[in-house]
Amino acid sequence: MTMPANARGESAVATLHPAYFALVMATGILSIASQLLGFRTLAVGLLVLNVVAFATLWILNVLRVARYPDRVMADLRDHGRSVGFFTMVAGTCVLGSQALVVAGAWQAAAWLWAAGIVLWAGITYGVFALLTVKPDKPSLAAGINGGWLVAVVAAQSVSGLGSQLAAGFGDRAPQILFFSLALWLGGGMLYIWIISLIFYRYTFFALSPSDLAPPYWINMGAVAISTLAGALLVMAAPQSPVVAELRPFVKGLTLMFWATATWWIPMLVILGGWRHVYSHFPFRYDPSYWGMVFPLGMYTVCTLRLTQIIDVPFLLIVPRVFVFVALAAWLVVMTGLVHHLIGPRRS
């Protein structure tokens, strides 16, 4: 029996995944990539769509907190779903970067950055504190996944937007950039901690096709956004004596992040082939697939920005090709979302 529309709506709010802001992250970074590569109309269209998506998701999340607080608290205590809340931080700051790069809206971007800082602090220490003190915990194999690296993405999104906004703060730019530098370095250290556990889980525990969910692409996306945040710091270095002094170090670490992101791509393609081709794991829409689209768009933008801080013009072929791969992935997942929303549901 088909569910009534109002029942479907209530069910959608109740079961809304905390990681749904990855849709905003993916759409925002593709808009930025389009703007930087000269596809202005597409960039603006994606900005408008992303504002609607961002507002809609916040409305749904507020309704969820009001009507289903027990479900929200259960998500916050769940090792698998709690890290999805970090997409709220990243989505907010990616939209801020999108507003700045595509629309030149500095003030709107600054407010989104401020909101991103508050969200980052609350979610980072709230989620990790809850997961630390909870008495019953899953095994490493059951509890860790690529989605944990969204914590890194959140920190680096705040850092990157701060670097882009710094000039607009005038005399306060050095303080803004020091904060962005500290957050960038902290995010890089967090990546090392988490990816060590993920790599250990990969190689020393049995891995089934169902375990290899799309968020594992954040293995690459987290270092891609670290590359972007590092490149933006280098570009803003003249406004900060501290960052200017550390510029060679920041450049080197940024290149290391890019090399790490590049290393992950063939590995993730191979594992995806093993999952879907060799093991015949079916494709079906899941919000976690936005966690695969975002890294593809981020790799496009971070490589383009990397060519602006080091003399590697031959790498420009990467964003010129990768942007179409990312757009194709976005279209496939968006089609799945539309079908998921309008398709018949049965009780």
C-alpha positions in Angstrom: 0.0 0.0 0.0 1.4 3.4 -1.0 2.0 5.8 1.9 0.0 9.1 2.1 2.0 12.2 1.3 1.9 13.6 4.8 3.0 10.3 6.3 5.9 10.2 3.8 6.9 13.7 4.8 6.9 12.9 8.5 8.9 9.7 7.8 11.4 11.7 5.8 11.9 14.2 8.6 12.2 11.5 11.3 14.8 9.5 9.3 16.7 12.4 7.8 20.4 11.5 7.7 22.7 13.9 9.5 25.1 13.8 6.5 22.6 15.3 4.0 24.5 18.6 4.0 27.0 16.8 1.8 24.5 17.7 -1.0 25.3 21.4 -0.3 29.0 20.6 -0.2 29.0 18.8 -3.5 26.8 21.4 -5.3 28.8 24.3 -3.8 32.2 23.0 -4.9 31.0 22.2 -8.4 29.7 25.8 -8.6 33.1 27.1 -7.6 34.8 24.8 -10.1 32.5 26.0 -12.8 33.2 29.7 -12.0 37.0 29.2 -12.0 36.9 27.4 -15.3 34.7 29.9 -17.0 31.3 28.3 -16.9 29.6 31.3 -15.4 26.0 30.4 -16.1 26.3 27.0 -14.6 28.1 28.4 -11.6 25.2 30.9 -10.9 22.6 28.2 -11.5 24.2 25.9 -9.0 24.5 28.8 -6.5 20.7 29.4 -6.7 20.0 25.7 -6.3 22.4 25.4 -3.4 20.8 28.3 -1.5 17.4 26.5 -1.8 19.0 23.2 -0.7 20.7 24.8 2.2 17.6 26.5 3.5 15.5 23.4 3.0 17.9 21.2 4.9 18.1 23.6 7.8 14.2 23.8 8.0 14.1 20.0 8.0 16.7 19.7 10.6 15.0 22.2 12.9 11.8 20.3 12.5 13.6 17.1 13.3 15.1 18.5 16.5 11.6 19.9 17.5 9.6 16.7 16.8 12.1 13.9 17.1 14.7 14.9 19.7 15.3 11.3 20.8 16.3 10.3 17.2 18.7 13.3 17.0 20.3 12.3 20.3 20.5 8.7 19.1 22.3 9.9 16.0 24.7 12.0 18.1 25.7 8.9 20.1 26.0 6.6 17.1 29.6 6.0 15.8 28.3 5.6 12.2 25.8 8.5 12.0 27.2 11.1 14.4 30.1 12.2 12.1 27.4 13.1 9.5 26.7 16.3 11.6 30.1 17.6 10.4 28.6 18.1 7.0 26.6 21.0 8.5 29.9 22.8 9.2 31.4 22.0 5.8 28.2 22.8 3.9 27.9 26.2 5.6 31.5 27.2 4.8 31.4 25.8 1.3 28.3 27.8 0.6 30.1 30.8 2.0 33.0 30.2 -0.4 30.5 29.8 -3.2 28.9 33.1 -2.3 32.2 34.9 -2.3 33.7 33.3 -5.4 30.6 33.2 -7.6 28.6 36.2 -6.3 31.2 38.4 -4.7 29.0 38.6 -1.6 31.7 39.2 1.1 29.2 40.1 3.9 27.1 37.0 3.3 30.2 34.8 3.2 31.4 36.4 6.4 28.2 35.6 8.3 28.3 32.1 7.0 31.9 31.8 8.2 30.9 33.0 11.6 28.1 30.4 11.7 30.6 27.8 10.5 33.0 28.5 13.4 30.2 28.2 16.0 29.0 24.9 14.4 32.6 23.6 14.1 33.3 24.2 17.8 29.9 22.8 19.0 29.9 19.7 16.8 33.6 18.9 17.1 33.8 18.9 20.8 30.2 17.7 21.3 30.4 14.7 19.0 33.8 13.5 20.1 33.0 14.0 23.8 29.8 12.0 23.5 31.6 9.2 21.6 34.4 9.2 24.1 32.3 8.8 27.2 29.6 6.5 26.0 29.8 3.2 27.8 29.0 0.8 24.9 31.2 1.2 21.8 31.4 -0.8 18.6 34.5 -2.6 17.4 36.9 -0.7 15.2 35.8 -2.6 12.2 32.1 -1.7 12.8 32.6 1.8 14.1 35.1 3.5 11.7 34.5 4.5 8.1 35.5 7.2 5.7 32.7 9.4 7.0 34.8 10.2 10.0 37.1 12.3 7.8 34.3 14.8 7.4 35.6 16.1 10.7 38.8 17.1 8.8 36.7 18.5 5.9 34.8 20.7 8.4 38.0 22.2 9.9 39.6 22.8 6.5 36.4 24.4 5.2 36.5 27.0 8.0 40.2 27.6 7.4 39.8 28.0 3.7 36.9 30.5 3.9 38.7 32.5 6.6 41.8 32.8 4.3 39.6 34.1 1.5 37.8 36.6 3.7 40.9 37.9 5.5 41.6 40.9 3.3 38.1 42.2 3.9 38.8 42.5 7.7 41.5 45.1 7.2 43.9 45.4 10.1 42.5 42.2 11.6 43.6 40.1 8.7 46.8 38.8 10.4 44.7 37.4 13.3 42.2 35.9 10.9 45.0 34.2 9.0 46.7 33.0 12.1 43.4 31.3 13.1 43.1 29.8 9.6 46.7 28.5 9.8 46.2 26.9 13.2 42.9 25.3 12.1 44.6 24.1 8.8 47.4 22.5 10.8 45.0 20.9 13.3 42.9 19.5 10.5 45.9 18.0 8.9 46.9 16.3 12.2 43.3 15.0 12.6 43.6 13.5 9.1 46.7 11.6 10.1 45.0 10.2 13.2 41.8 9.1 11.5 43.3 7.8 8.2 45.7 5.6 10.2 42.7 3.9 11.7 40.9 3.6 8.4 43.9 2.2 6.6 44.4 -0.3 9.5 40.7 -1.3 9.2 41.2 -1.8 5.4 44.2 -4.0 5.6 43.8 -6.0 8.8 40.0 -6.7 9.0 37.7 -8.5 6.6 36.0 -6.1 4.2 32.7 -6.9 2.6 31.2 -5.0 -0.4 28.6 -3.5 1.9 31.3 -2.1 4.1 32.9 -0.1 1.3 30.3 2.7 1.3 30.7 5.9 -0.8 32.0 8.0 2.2 35.3 6.2 1.7 35.9 8.7 -1.1 36.3 11.2 1.7 39.7 9.5 2.2 40.7 11.6 -0.9 38.3 14.5 -0.3 39.7 15.4 3.1 43.3 15.8 1.7 41.9 17.6 -1.4 40.3 20.3 0.8 43.4 20.4 2.9 45.3 21.2 -0.4 42.8 23.9 -1.2 43.0 25.5 2.3 46.8 25.4 2.1 46.8 27.0 -1.3 44.5 29.7 -0.1 46.7 30.4 2.9 49.7 30.8 0.6 47.8 33.2 -1.6 46.8 35.3 1.4 50.3 35.2 2.9 51.3 38.8 2.2 48.6 39.9 4.7 50.2 38.0 7.6 53.8 38.1 8.8 53.5 34.7 10.4 52.0 33.0 7.3 54.6 34.8 5.1 57.4 33.5 7.2 56.0 29.9 7.0 55.1 30.1 3.3 57.7 27.6 2.1 56.6 25.1 4.7 52.9 25.7 3.9 53.6 25.2 0.2 55.5 21.9 0.8 52.7 20.5 3.1 50.1 21.6 0.6 51.9 19.7 -2.2 52.1 16.6 0.1 48.3 16.8 0.7 47.7 17.0 -3.1 50.0 14.0 -3.7 48.1 12.0 -1.1 44.8 12.9 -2.6 46.1 11.8 -6.0 47.4 8.5 -4.6 43.9 7.7 -3.3 42.1 8.1 -6.6 43.3 4.8 -8.3 42.9 2.9 -5.1 39.3 4.0 -4.6 38.4 3.3 -8.3 39.9 -0.2 -7.9 37.9 -0.8 -4.7 34.8 0.5 -6.3 35.2 -1.9 -9.2 35.7 -4.7 -6.7 32.5 -3.7 -5.0 30.2 -3.2 -7.9 31.7 -5.2 -10.8 33.4 -8.2 -9.2 31.1 -8.5 -6.2 27.9 -7.3 -8.0 26.9 -5.0 -5.2 23.8 -3.1 -6.6 23.7 0.6 -7.2 20.8 2.3 -5.3 20.4 5.9 -4.2 21.7 6.7 -0.7 22.5 10.2 0.7 26.0 8.9 1.3 26.7 9.1 -2.4 27.0 12.9 -2.1 30.1 12.1 -0.1 31.6 10.7 -3.3 30.6 13.7 -5.5 32.1 16.3 -3.2 35.7 14.8 -3.4 35.6 14.8 -7.2 34.6 18.5 -7.3 37.1 19.3 -4.5 40.0 17.6 -6.4 39.1 19.8 -9.4 39.3 23.0 -7.5 42.3 22.2 -5.3 44.4 21.2 -8.3 43.5 24.4 -10.0 44.4 26.5 -7.0 47.7 24.5 -6.6 48.8 25.6 -10.1 48.3 29.2 -8.8 50.9 28.8 -6.0 53.5 26.6 -7.6 54.8 26.5 -11.2 53.1 23.4 -12.5 51.0 24.6 -15.5 50.9 21.1 -17.0 48.6 20.1 -14.1 45.8 22.4 -15.5 44.7 19.5 -17.7 43.5 17.8 -14.5 40.7 20.3 -13.5 39.7 20.8 -17.1 38.9 17.1 -17.4 37.9 16.3 -13.8 35.2 19.0 -13.7 33.2 16.9 -16.2 33.7 13.8 -14.2 32.4 15.6 -11.1 29.5 17.1 -13.0 28.5 13.7 -14.4 28.6 12.2 -10.9 26.5 15.1 -9.5 23.9 14.5 -12.2 23.7 10.8 -11.5 23.3 11.3 -7.8 20.8 14.2 -8.2 18.7 12.0 -10.6 18.7 9.3 -7.8 17.6 11.9 -5.3 14.7 13.1 -7.4 13.6 9.6 -8.1 13.8 8.9 -4.4 11.7 11.9 -3.5 9.0 11.5 -6.1 8.9 7.7 -6.5 6.2 5.6 -4.9 6.8 4.4 -1.4 5.1 1.6 0.3 4.2 1.2 3.9 
